[in-house]
Amino acid sequence: MGYRAAYTRWQNDPEGYWLEAAQAIDWDVAPTQALFDRGNHLYEWFADARVNTCYNAVDRHVVAGNGDRTAIIYDSPITGRKSRTSFAELQQQVARFAGGLAAQGIAKGDRVIIYMPMVPEALVAMLACARLGAIHSVVFGGFAANELAVRIDDCAPKAIIAASCGLEPNRVVKYKPLLDGAIEQARHKPDFCVILQREEEAAPLNEGRDLDWDAFQEGTAPADCVPVEGNHPAYILYTSGTTGAPKGVVRPTAGHLVALNWSMKNIYNVDPGDVFWAASDVGWVVGHSYICYAPLIHGNTTVVFEGKPVGTPDAGTFWRVISEHNVRSFFTAPTAFRAIKREDPKGEFRKDYDLSCLRALYLAGERADPDTIEWAQELLGVPVYDHWWQTETGWTIAGNPAGLEALPVKIGSPTVAMPGYDVQILDEGGRQMPAGELGAIAIKLPLPPGTLPTLWQAEDRFRKSYLHTFPGYYETGDAGMIDQDGYLYIMARTDDVINVAGHRLSTGAMEEVLAGHPDVAECAVIGVADALKGQNAVGFVCLTKGVNRPHAEITAECVQRVRDQIGPVAAFKQCVVVDRLPKTRSGKILRATMVKIADGETFKMPATIDDPAILDEISDALKSIGYAGG
């Protein structure tokens, strides 16, 4: 069936379409109904079913006689370690670890935070939670203690599973002091922590609270899979909110299974047994969906890669991994390819490796610029598919459904909406825009299986964030257009979340940190275009009257504050002192205008600006730190 036929079939019978897709999942109690309308624009999928995620990702492949098939390939150029774990071995490891958690009192519905680097044990921890019906919340290891503390207080975990450290190319990142600091700051205290001690850093354990990864499993009975309701949360994943407070995206179990399994063949065009590699991190949604869950559910081999696109040891690392492990479909962020291109513009390292196994490259996480796509196509000789989705959706909104039908690529477009998504371009009044006209990108409700039904213990915020602006629609927060062929183009964010190297970060959260500096009276943070990372965060601070310390001293402290409180992941390095910020007469800071000045774009003088002369001051300030400034 081609794309158009599949999309039309979904439109004509959405219930039947997804019930048929659900037949690929092993149910304890199969769903009799696909969609449940809970009223007031709230929906759930397969709520009457009972199922276990871990069984579908691990056990069923062993039961089917595929226990010897490789489930996880671990490749760490930083440590030089490599390993392969079969589905049968993974089943034993997960059942044992889940048994250890159960012996400590973890049960269905309990929350567990996972704070780990890119090691196979991170997947074991996630799957062990799923086995018990516990709700995991993975927090990226680069986040600072206070960010972790906020998440601890929001989801109130009974346990935290962490590693002693993470590894960067030239340094060891000690996780345990960050964990200890977070628990100290948090109002909620976990009952216990499980610590994976890595060879590079043995962390001191707190007696009475911290348990060693290996020791705590000894003598406990392996745990069986616990069936849960179809609408039971599989996990909570926090994403940046425009107010700075993180939003806990809830992922429902049954819809997650159905949608991810469907996507592996229809979008990524892999068959069970094929090797699939998503070069991301388990702390992000790509890591949840396409390192841990989707490949394993579909019976694929997944690659857990602990390294960087360059520097571990060189710009040929990706090609080595693809060649060595026979990767068929490869998924990464455009930032990674920009870094490789910057290091090896002629692609010399590519010549050292046989990449005939690779069928396609998939890019997502930020805008894929034409130069990067064309360079990658020429270098690899395979189709390069941009696709667009969000933490909230968990899988592709718009992409090129290569397993259904490989559509012609239009560079600059993630192609077309997937079955399940009725994507529309709306004006400010919620009216549909004609083809080629720019507007807000919204998705007509209901959203498909696997997408968020709400935010963790924050239904009002869910409504306000996503459902309020356009009644009957999910507001994506992106602006764009659809052309006459139905191809979608993503043009800009409509809020203040910026994208740094594929990581969505809230400038509002950074502003809160800057505003906390005793010498700062007012501030703004904008995302400025960067050829490598997509965007860089730049801070502007207005000082409190009477402060006469050196500006360089204050801005250095501001940079350090953001790194301490949000973490190195923010990549916040530039801050400049200005006398005042450009504002509307009502007091709103004109951030979009500041971005255009920084990027050297022409702009129309805002009609509501309070004092146009301020823009010249902003331009001069940007020039002083190396930006176009006008």
C-alpha positions as CSV (number, residue, x, y, z in Angstrom):
1,M,0.0,0.0,0.0
2,G,1.4,3.4,-1.0
3,Y,1.4,6.5,1.2
4,R,-1.7,8.2,-0.3
5,A,-3.8,5.0,0.0
6,A,-2.7,4.5,3.6
7,Y,-3.4,8.1,4.6
8,T,-6.8,8.0,3.0
9,R,-7.6,4.7,4.7
10,W,-6.7,6.2,8.0
11,Q,-8.8,9.3,7.3
12,N,-11.8,7.2,6.3
13,D,-11.6,4.7,9.3
14,P,-9.1,5.9,12.0
15,E,-10.4,3.3,14.5
16,G,-10.1,0.4,12.1
17,Y,-6.6,1.6,10.9
18,W,-5.1,1.6,14.4
19,L,-6.9,-1.5,15.6
20,E,-5.3,-3.3,12.6
21,A,-1.9,-1.8,13.5
22,A,-2.5,-3.0,17.1
23,Q,-2.5,-6.6,15.9
24,A,1.3,-6.5,15.7
25,I,1.5,-6.2,19.5
26,D,1.2,-9.1,22.0
27,W,-1.7,-8.2,24.4
28,D,-2.6,-9.8,27.7
29,V,-6.1,-8.4,26.9
30,A,-6.5,-7.2,23.4
31,P,-8.2,-3.8,22.8
32,T,-11.8,-3.9,21.6
33,Q,-11.9,-0.2,21.0
34,A,-9.2,2.1,19.6
35,L,-10.2,5.6,20.7
36,F,-11.8,6.7,23.9
37,D,-13.2,10.3,24.0
38,R,-12.9,11.5,27.6
39,G,-14.7,14.8,26.7
40,N,-13.4,18.4,26.6
41,H,-10.8,17.5,23.9
42,L,-9.1,14.8,26.0
43,Y,-8.6,11.4,24.4
44,E,-7.0,8.0,25.2
45,W,-6.1,5.0,23.0
46,F,-6.6,1.3,23.7
47,A,-7.7,2.1,27.3
48,D,-9.5,-1.2,27.7
49,A,-6.5,-3.3,26.8
50,R,-3.9,-4.9,29.2
51,V,-0.3,-5.2,28.1
52,N,3.3,-5.0,29.2
53,T,5.9,-3.0,27.3
54,C,8.9,-5.1,28.4
55,Y,7.3,-8.3,27.3
56,N,6.8,-6.8,23.8
57,A,10.3,-5.4,23.7
58,V,12.1,-8.4,25.1
59,D,10.3,-11.6,26.2
60,R,8.2,-12.2,23.1
61,H,11.2,-12.4,20.9
62,V,12.7,-15.1,23.1
63,V,9.3,-17.0,23.1
64,A,9.3,-16.7,19.3
65,G,12.6,-18.5,19.1
66,N,14.7,-15.4,18.4
67,G,16.5,-15.3,21.8
68,D,19.9,-15.6,20.1
69,R,19.4,-12.5,18.0
70,T,21.4,-9.5,19.1
71,A,19.2,-6.9,20.9
72,I,21.8,-4.4,21.9
73,I,25.2,-3.5,20.4
74,Y,27.2,-1.3,22.8
75,D,30.0,0.7,21.2
76,S,32.1,3.2,23.3
77,P,35.0,4.8,21.5
78,I,35.6,6.8,24.6
79,T,36.5,3.7,26.7
80,G,37.3,1.3,23.8
81,R,34.6,-1.1,25.0
82,K,32.2,-3.0,22.8
83,S,29.6,-5.7,23.6
84,R,26.7,-7.5,22.2
85,T,23.6,-8.5,24.2
86,S,21.2,-11.1,22.9
87,F,17.4,-10.9,23.5
88,A,17.8,-14.0,25.8
89,E,20.6,-12.3,27.8
90,L,18.6,-9.1,27.9
91,Q,15.6,-10.9,29.3
92,Q,17.7,-12.4,32.1
93,Q,19.4,-9.0,32.9
94,V,16.1,-7.1,33.0
95,A,14.2,-9.7,35.0
96,R,17.0,-9.8,37.6
97,F,17.2,-6.1,37.9
98,A,13.4,-5.8,38.1
99,G,13.5,-8.4,40.8
100,G,15.9,-6.3,42.7
101,L,13.7,-3.3,42.4
102,A,10.6,-5.3,43.4
103,A,12.5,-6.6,46.5
104,Q,13.0,-2.9,47.5
105,G,9.2,-2.3,47.2
106,I,9.0,-0.9,43.6
107,A,5.6,-1.7,42.1
108,K,3.1,-0.7,39.4
109,G,2.6,3.1,39.4
110,D,5.7,4.0,41.4
111,R,8.0,6.5,39.8
112,V,11.7,5.9,39.3
113,I,14.1,8.5,38.0
114,I,17.0,7.2,35.8
115,Y,20.1,9.4,35.6
116,M,22.6,7.5,33.4
117,P,25.0,7.8,30.5
118,M,24.9,5.9,27.2
119,V,25.5,2.4,28.5
120,P,23.4,-0.8,28.0
121,E,22.5,-0.7,31.7
122,A,20.4,2.5,31.0
123,L,18.1,0.4,28.8
124,V,18.1,-2.4,31.3
125,A,16.9,0.1,34.0
126,M,14.2,1.5,31.7
127,L,12.9,-2.0,30.7
128,A,13.0,-3.2,34.3
129,C,10.7,-0.3,35.3
130,A,8.4,-1.2,32.4
131,R,8.4,-4.9,33.4
132,L,7.0,-3.9,36.8
133,G,4.6,-1.3,35.6
134,A,6.7,1.4,37.3
135,I,6.8,4.8,35.6
136,H,10.3,5.9,34.7
137,S,11.6,9.4,34.2
138,V,15.0,9.5,32.5
139,V,16.9,12.7,33.2
140,F,19.8,13.5,30.9
141,G,23.1,13.2,32.7
142,G,24.3,16.7,31.6
143,F,21.7,18.4,33.8
144,A,22.7,20.2,36.9
145,A,21.7,19.3,40.4
146,N,18.9,21.9,40.7
147,E,17.4,20.8,37.4
148,L,17.4,17.2,38.7
149,A,15.9,18.4,42.0
150,V,13.0,20.1,40.2
151,R,12.2,16.8,38.5
152,I,12.5,14.8,41.7
153,D,9.9,17.2,43.3
154,D,7.6,17.0,40.4
155,C,7.3,13.2,39.9
156,A,8.2,12.1,43.5
157,P,10.2,9.0,42.7
158,K,10.4,6.1,45.1
159,A,13.9,5.3,43.7
160,I,16.7,6.9,41.6
161,I,18.9,4.7,39.4
162,A,22.2,6.4,38.5
163,A,25.7,5.8,37.3
164,S,28.8,6.9,39.2
165,C,29.8,8.9,36.1
166,G,29.4,9.8,32.5
167,L,32.3,10.2,30.1
168,E,33.2,13.0,27.7
169,P,36.2,12.7,25.3
170,N,38.6,14.4,27.7
171,R,37.0,14.2,31.1
172,V,35.0,12.2,33.6
173,V,31.6,13.8,34.6
174,K,30.9,12.8,38.2
175,Y,27.2,12.1,38.5
176,K,27.1,11.1,42.1
177,P,27.9,14.6,43.6
178,L,25.1,16.0,41.3
179,L,22.7,13.3,42.5
180,D,23.6,14.0,46.1
181,G,23.2,17.7,45.6
182,A,19.8,17.3,43.9
183,I,18.4,15.0,46.7
184,E,19.6,17.6,49.2
185,Q,17.8,20.4,47.4
186,A,14.6,18.5,46.7
187,R,11.7,18.5,49.1
188,H,10.9,14.9,48.1
189,K,13.4,12.3,49.1
190,P,13.6,8.9,47.4
191,D,13.5,5.7,49.5
192,F,16.7,4.4,47.9
193,C,19.2,4.9,45.0
194,V,20.9,2.2,42.9
195,I,24.4,3.2,41.7
196,L,26.2,1.6,38.7
197,Q,29.9,1.9,39.5
198,R,31.9,2.5,36.4
199,E,35.6,1.6,36.2
200,E,36.5,5.3,35.5
201,E,34.9,6.6,38.7
202,A,33.9,4.7,41.9
203,A,31.5,6.8,43.8
204,P,31.1,6.7,47.6
205,L,27.8,5.3,48.6
206,N,25.6,6.8,51.3
207,E,24.9,4.1,53.8
208,G,21.2,3.4,54.3
209,R,20.2,5.0,51.0
210,D,22.5,3.9,48.2
211,L,22.7,0.4,46.8
212,D,25.3,-1.1,44.5
213,W,24.0,-2.1,41.1
214,D,25.3,-5.7,41.3
215,A,24.9,-6.3,45.0
216,F,21.3,-5.2,45.3
217,Q,20.2,-7.9,42.8
218,E,21.9,-10.8,44.6
219,G,19.5,-13.3,46.1
220,T,16.3,-11.7,44.6
221,A,13.9,-13.6,42.4
222,P,13.7,-12.6,38.8
223,A,10.5,-10.5,38.2
224,D,7.7,-11.5,35.8
225,C,6.0,-8.9,33.5
226,V,3.1,-7.1,35.1
227,P,0.3,-6.3,32.7
228,V,-1.0,-2.7,32.9
229,E,-4.0,-0.9,31.5
230,G,-3.6,0.5,28.0
231,N,-3.7,4.1,29.3
232,H,-1.2,3.5,32.1
233,P,1.8,5.9,31.9
234,A,4.9,4.1,30.5
235,Y,7.1,7.1,31.4
236,I,7.3,10.8,32.1
237,L,9.8,12.8,30.1
238,Y,10.4,16.4,31.0
239,T,10.6,19.0,28.3
240,S,11.4,22.7,28.4
241,G,8.5,24.9,29.2
242,T,8.4,28.5,28.1
243,T,8.1,29.6,31.8
244,G,11.2,27.7,32.7
245,A,9.4,25.1,34.8
246,P,9.7,21.7,33.0
247,K,6.7,20.0,31.6
248,G,6.3,16.3,32.3
249,V,5.1,14.7,29.1
250,V,3.2,11.5,29.8
251,R,3.6,8.5,27.4
252,P,0.7,6.1,27.5
253,T,1.7,2.4,27.3
254,A,-0.6,0.9,24.6
255,G,-0.5,3.7,22.1
256,H,3.3,3.9,22.6
257,L,3.7,0.2,21.6
258,V,1.4,0.4,18.6
259,A,2.8,3.7,17.1
260,L,6.5,2.9,17.6
261,N,6.1,-0.6,16.2
262,W,4.2,0.8,13.2
263,S,6.9,3.5,12.6
264,M,9.9,1.1,12.4
265,K,8.8,-0.5,9.0
266,N,6.6,2.3,7.6
267,I,9.0,5.2,8.3
268,Y,12.4,3.8,8.9
269,N,12.0,0.8,6.5
270,V,13.7,-1.8,8.6
271,D,12.7,-5.5,9.1
272,P,13.1,-7.5,12.3
273,G,16.7,-8.5,12.6
274,D,18.1,-5.4,10.9
275,V,20.4,-3.1,12.8
276,F,19.0,0.3,13.5
277,W,21.1,3.1,15.0
278,A,19.8,6.4,16.5
279,A,22.8,8.4,17.5
280,S,21.2,10.3,20.4
281,D,21.0,10.0,24.2
282,V,18.5,8.1,26.4
283,G,17.8,11.4,28.1
284,W,16.0,12.7,25.1
285,V,12.8,11.6,23.4
286,V,14.8,10.1,20.5
287,G,16.6,7.9,22.9
288,H,13.4,6.7,24.5
289,S,11.6,6.0,21.3
290,Y,14.4,4.9,18.9
291,I,17.3,3.7,21.0
292,C,15.4,1.8,23.7
293,Y,11.8,1.0,22.8
294,A,10.9,1.0,19.1
295,P,13.8,-1.1,17.7
296,L,13.4,-3.7,20.5
297,I,9.6,-3.9,20.2
298,H,10.0,-4.4,16.4
299,G,12.7,-7.1,16.9
300,N,15.6,-5.0,15.6
301,T,19.1,-4.7,16.9
302,T,19.7,-1.2,18.5
303,V,23.1,0.5,18.9
304,V,24.0,2.2,22.2
305,F,26.9,4.5,21.2
306,E,28.9,6.3,23.8
307,G,30.9,8.8,21.8
308,K,30.7,12.0,19.7
309,P,30.6,12.5,15.9
310,V,34.1,14.1,16.0
311,G,36.9,13.6,18.5
312,T,36.3,10.0,19.5
313,P,38.8,9.7,17.9
314,D,38.0,11.5,14.6
315,A,35.4,12.5,12.1
316,G,35.1,8.9,10.8
317,T,33.6,7.4,13.9
318,F,30.0,7.3,12.5
319,W,31.2,5.6,9.3
320,R,33.1,3.0,11.4
321,V,30.1,2.2,13.5
322,I,27.8,1.9,10.5
323,S,30.3,-0.3,8.6
324,E,31.3,-2.5,11.6
325,H,27.9,-3.2,12.9
326,N,26.0,-3.4,9.5
327,V,23.7,-0.5,10.2
328,R,20.7,-0.4,7.8
329,S,19.0,2.9,8.9
330,F,20.8,5.7,10.7
331,F,19.1,8.5,12.6
332,T,20.9,11.6,14.0
333,A,20.6,15.3,14.4
334,P,21.8,17.7,11.6
335,T,24.2,19.2,14.2
336,A,26.2,16.0,14.1
337,F,26.7,16.2,10.4
338,R,27.6,19.9,10.6
339,A,30.3,19.0,13.1
340,I,31.7,16.2,10.8
341,K,31.5,18.5,7.8
342,R,33.4,21.2,9.7
343,E,36.1,18.7,10.7
344,D,36.3,16.8,7.4
345,P,34.8,19.0,4.6
346,K,35.8,16.7,1.8
347,G,34.6,13.6,3.6
348,E,38.1,11.9,3.4
349,F,37.3,9.6,6.3
350,R,34.4,8.1,4.4
351,K,36.7,6.4,2.0
352,D,38.1,4.1,4.7
353,Y,34.8,2.3,5.3
354,D,32.4,0.1,3.3
355,L,28.9,1.7,3.9
356,S,27.0,-0.5,1.4
357,C,24.8,-1.8,4.3
358,L,23.3,1.7,4.8
359,R,20.0,2.3,3.1
360,A,19.0,5.7,4.4
361,L,19.9,8.6,6.7
362,Y,17.2,10.2,8.9
363,L,17.6,13.7,10.3
364,A,15.5,15.3,13.1
365,G,15.7,17.4,16.2
366,E,16.2,20.8,14.5
367,R,16.0,22.3,11.1
368,A,18.1,20.4,8.5
369,D,19.7,23.1,6.3
370,P,20.0,22.4,2.6
371,D,23.8,22.5,2.6
372,T,24.0,19.7,5.2
373,I,21.5,17.5,3.5
374,E,23.2,17.9,0.1
375,W,26.6,17.2,1.6
376,A,25.4,14.1,3.4
377,Q,23.6,12.8,0.2
378,E,26.7,13.2,-1.9
379,L,29.0,11.7,0.8
380,L,26.8,8.7,1.6
381,G,25.1,8.0,-1.7
382,V,21.8,7.2,0.1
383,P,18.5,9.1,0.5
384,V,18.6,11.7,3.3
385,Y,15.2,12.1,4.9
386,D,14.4,15.0,7.2
387,H,11.5,14.4,9.5
388,W,9.7,16.4,12.2
389,W,8.3,15.5,15.5
390,Q,8.4,16.5,19.2
391,T,8.9,15.2,22.7
392,E,5.2,15.5,23.1
393,T,4.3,13.3,20.1
394,G,7.0,10.6,20.7
395,W,7.2,9.7,17.0
396,T,7.0,11.3,13.5
397,I,4.4,14.0,12.7
398,A,5.7,14.6,9.2
399,G,8.3,12.5,7.4
400,N,9.0,10.4,4.3
401,P,7.3,7.0,4.8
402,A,10.1,5.1,3.0
403,G,8.6,1.7,4.1
404,L,5.2,2.5,2.7
405,E,6.5,4.5,-0.3
406,A,9.6,6.6,-0.7
407,L,8.3,10.0,-1.8
408,P,10.3,12.6,-3.8
409,V,12.5,14.6,-1.4
410,K,12.0,18.4,-1.3
411,I,15.0,19.8,0.5
412,G,13.8,22.1,3.3
413,S,10.6,20.0,3.9
414,P,10.2,17.0,6.3
415,T,7.8,15.8,3.6
416,V,4.2,14.9,4.5
417,A,2.0,14.2,7.5
418,M,1.9,10.6,8.7
419,P,-1.4,8.7,9.1
420,G,-2.9,9.8,12.4
421,Y,-1.9,13.4,12.0
422,D,-4.3,16.0,10.4
423,V,-1.7,18.8,10.1
424,Q,-3.1,22.3,9.3
425,I,-1.8,25.8,8.9
426,L,-3.9,28.3,10.9
427,D,-4.0,32.1,11.2
428,E,-4.3,33.8,14.5
429,G,-8.1,33.4,14.4
430,G,-7.8,29.6,13.9
431,R,-8.8,29.8,10.2
432,Q,-7.1,27.5,7.7
433,M,-4.4,29.2,5.5
434,P,-4.2,28.6,1.8
435,A,-1.3,26.6,0.3
436,G,2.0,28.4,0.5
437,E,0.9,30.8,3.2
438,L,2.8,31.0,6.5
439,G,0.8,30.4,9.8
440,A,0.8,28.4,13.0
441,I,1.2,24.6,12.6
442,A,-1.6,22.9,14.4
443,I,-2.9,19.3,14.5
444,K,-6.6,18.5,14.5
445,L,-7.6,16.5,17.5
446,P,-7.5,13.7,18.4
447,L,-3.8,13.1,18.1
448,P,-2.8,9.5,17.1
449,P,-1.7,6.7,19.4
450,G,1.6,7.2,21.4
451,T,1.2,11.0,21.7
452,L,0.8,12.7,25.0
453,P,-2.7,12.6,26.6
454,T,-1.8,15.1,29.2
455,L,1.1,16.5,31.4
456,W,2.1,14.8,34.6
457,Q,-0.3,16.0,37.3
458,A,-0.9,19.2,35.3
459,E,-4.0,18.9,33.2
460,D,-4.7,22.7,33.3
461,R,-1.2,23.4,32.1
462,F,-1.6,20.8,29.4
463,R,-4.8,22.6,28.2
464,K,-3.2,26.0,28.4
465,S,0.1,24.9,26.7
466,Y,-1.4,22.9,23.8
467,L,-5.2,23.1,23.5
468,H,-6.2,26.7,24.4
469,T,-5.0,28.8,21.4
470,F,-6.9,26.8,18.7
471,P,-9.9,24.9,20.2
472,G,-10.1,21.4,18.7
473,Y,-6.5,21.5,17.8
474,Y,-3.1,20.7,19.3
475,E,-0.8,23.7,19.0
476,T,2.7,22.6,18.0
477,G,4.4,25.9,18.8
478,D,5.9,25.9,15.3
479,A,5.1,28.1,12.4
480,G,5.3,27.0,8.8
481,M,3.3,26.3,5.6
482,I,2.1,23.5,3.4
483,D,2.7,23.7,-0.3
484,Q,0.4,22.7,-3.1
485,D,1.7,19.1,-3.0
486,G,0.9,18.7,0.7
487,Y,4.6,19.0,1.7
488,L,5.0,20.7,5.1
489,Y,7.7,23.3,5.8
490,I,8.8,24.2,9.3
491,M,9.8,27.9,9.4
492,A,10.2,29.0,13.0
493,R,9.3,28.4,16.6
494,T,6.4,30.5,17.8
495,D,7.6,30.5,21.4
496,D,10.9,31.1,23.1
497,V,12.2,27.6,23.1
498,I,15.5,27.5,21.2
499,N,17.4,24.6,19.7
500,V,21.0,24.1,20.6
501,A,22.6,21.1,18.9
502,G,19.3,19.3,18.8
503,H,18.5,20.0,22.5
504,R,15.3,22.1,23.1
505,L,16.1,24.6,25.7
506,S,14.0,27.3,27.2
507,T,15.4,30.9,27.1
508,G,12.8,31.7,29.7
509,A,14.6,29.3,32.1
510,M,17.9,30.9,31.4
511,E,16.4,34.3,31.9
512,E,15.2,33.2,35.3
513,V,18.8,32.2,36.2
514,L,20.3,35.5,35.0
515,A,17.6,37.5,36.8
516,G,18.8,35.8,40.0
517,H,22.2,37.4,39.8
518,P,22.3,40.2,42.5
519,D,23.7,42.8,40.0
520,V,21.1,42.1,37.2
521,A,18.0,44.2,37.1
522,E,16.6,42.9,33.8
523,C,17.6,40.4,31.2
524,A,16.8,38.7,27.9
525,V,18.1,35.5,26.3
526,I,17.7,34.9,22.5
527,G,18.7,32.1,20.2
528,V,21.1,33.3,17.5
529,A,21.8,31.3,14.4
530,D,24.9,29.2,14.5
531,A,26.3,27.2,11.5
532,L,27.3,24.2,13.7
533,K,24.8,24.0,16.5
534,G,21.7,25.5,14.9
535,Q,21.3,28.1,17.5
536,N,23.4,29.6,20.4
537,A,22.0,31.2,23.4
538,V,23.1,34.8,24.0
539,G,22.2,36.8,27.1
540,F,21.6,40.5,27.6
541,V,21.7,41.9,31.1
542,C,20.8,45.4,32.4
543,L,22.6,46.1,35.6
544,T,21.1,47.3,38.9
545,K,21.6,51.0,39.4
546,G,24.8,51.8,41.3
547,V,26.7,48.7,40.2
548,N,30.2,49.7,39.0
549,R,32.0,46.4,38.9
550,P,33.8,45.4,35.7
551,H,31.3,44.2,33.1
552,A,33.5,41.2,32.1
553,E,33.4,40.0,35.7
554,I,29.6,40.2,35.9
555,T,29.0,38.5,32.5
556,A,31.4,35.7,33.5
557,E,29.4,35.1,36.7
558,C,26.2,35.1,34.6
559,V,27.6,32.4,32.3
560,Q,28.7,30.3,35.2
561,R,25.3,30.6,36.9
562,V,23.5,29.2,33.8
563,R,26.1,26.4,33.5
564,D,25.6,25.6,37.2
565,Q,21.8,25.7,37.3
566,I,20.8,24.4,33.9
567,G,24.0,22.5,33.0
568,P,26.6,22.4,30.3
569,V,23.9,21.2,27.9
570,A,22.7,24.8,27.6
571,A,26.0,25.7,25.9
572,F,25.6,29.2,27.3
573,K,28.8,31.1,26.7
574,Q,28.0,34.6,25.7
575,C,26.5,37.4,27.8
576,V,26.7,41.1,27.3
577,V,25.8,44.1,29.4
578,V,23.4,46.6,27.8
579,D,21.8,49.8,29.2
580,R,18.3,48.8,28.3
581,L,16.3,46.3,26.3
582,P,14.0,47.0,23.3
583,K,10.4,46.8,24.4
584,T,6.9,47.5,23.2
585,R,5.0,50.3,24.9
586,S,3.2,47.6,26.9
587,G,6.6,46.4,28.2
588,K,7.1,43.3,26.1
589,I,10.7,42.6,25.2
590,L,11.2,42.5,21.4
591,R,13.2,39.2,21.3
592,A,12.3,38.4,17.7
593,T,13.7,41.7,16.5
594,M,16.8,41.2,18.6
595,V,17.3,37.8,16.9
596,K,17.0,39.4,13.4
597,I,19.6,42.0,14.3
598,A,22.0,39.3,15.6
599,D,21.5,37.2,12.4
600,G,22.0,40.1,10.2
601,E,18.5,39.9,8.7
602,T,16.5,42.8,7.5
603,F,13.5,43.6,9.7
604,K,10.6,45.9,9.9
605,M,10.6,48.4,12.7
606,P,8.0,47.2,15.2
607,A,5.1,49.5,15.3
608,T,4.8,49.3,19.0
609,I,8.4,49.9,19.9
610,D,9.0,52.2,22.8
611,D,12.3,53.8,21.6
612,P,13.8,52.8,18.2
613,A,17.2,54.1,19.2
614,I,17.6,51.1,21.6
615,L,18.0,48.8,18.5
616,D,21.2,50.6,17.6
617,E,22.6,49.9,21.1
618,I,21.6,46.2,20.8
619,S,23.3,46.1,17.4
620,D,26.6,47.6,18.9
621,A,26.5,45.1,21.8
622,L,26.1,42.2,19.4
623,K,29.0,43.4,17.2
624,S,31.1,43.5,20.4
625,I,30.7,39.7,20.8
626,G,31.1,38.9,17.1
627,Y,27.6,38.8,15.7
628,A,26.3,40.7,12.7
629,G,24.6,43.3,14.7
630,G,22.4,44.7,12.0
